[in-house]
Amino acid sequence: MPPIRTTINRISKSIIKNRGTSRGILGRKIIFKLLGSINTLM
């Protein structure tokens, strides 16, 4: 699973940069959905 972890970390870092914008908030919701789906697959 390391590759998925690194990609999630990269995306989350870019989202933290855009935290002030509405796009950053949307992206964060999407990431939480992605993390949830990965956890259910595991």
C-alpha angles and dihedrals in degrees: 000000000000094000092056090046092054093048091049090049090050092049093046091050091053089047092051087056090054093041094126094056125079088237089062091053091049091048091051091054089050091050092051089052090049091049090049092051091048090050091051090050090053 
